[in-house]
Amino acid sequence: MTAEDRRAPTIVELRVRGDRAVLVDGRHAAGLAPEEFPLNDELAAALHEWARVATAIRATRRDDGSDTETVGVVSRRGHQLAGRVAAELRRPVRYVDPVTGSTVVVVPREPVRRVPRPDEGTRWFRRSPGEPTPWGPGLTVSVMIGAVVLVGMLALTTTIAEAVAGWAALLAASIVSGGMAPSLWLGRNVPTMRWVCFGAAGGLAISWLGVLIVVF
């Protein structure tokens, strides 16, 4: 036996004997009750309940296949319980289906790392994974885009207000703002493009102060 084999975790086998669930490992070939392993009481009780149902289904199984759906439910339940056993023992579990006789090895899942959520105040400005643009250049781009949008909006509304009327300038500003809003909202979390969206949104918001002054 190599050093790698000795380090490999021993596979535990989940079986049904009689109408009871048993777990078989390398040290106890005859199998032990789930209560003998570090499993919670609820899981141990669920294993025995599943074993009783599986034994009853196996005893009354029909050759015409009319109970295929019931057999499938029992098999899936056993596979689910094997996954829970593997997770609690941190060891692979070989699940032997008591009805069909099929065998499958269930590997414990790696724990999912929870990423701490940022504060609400910084949520809109956090960096996306893989954000290639540092804050310095990004803010510079935002200021430049904001200035362009601000000047453009004020020039548009001033021209329309002088040529037509104040209400027409207000209508034009509303149409421009409504047309830009969906794109700015969709691009707020896109790497690099977010800086353009932030600048445009800021310039648009500030320009409305000038629009109201021009119109009224």
Buried (B, 14 or more C-beta within 10 A) or exposed (E): EEEEEEEEEEBBBBBBBEBBBBBBBEEEEEBBBBEEBEBEEEBBBBBBEBBBBBBEBBEEBEEEEEBEEBBEEBBEBBBBBBBBBBBBBEBBBBBBBBBBEEEEEBEBEEEEEEEEEEEEEEEEEEBEEEBEBEEEEBBEBBBBBBBEBBEBBBEBBBEBBEEEEBEBBBBBBEEBBEEBEEEBEEBBBEBBBBBBBBBBBBBBEBBBEBBEEBBE
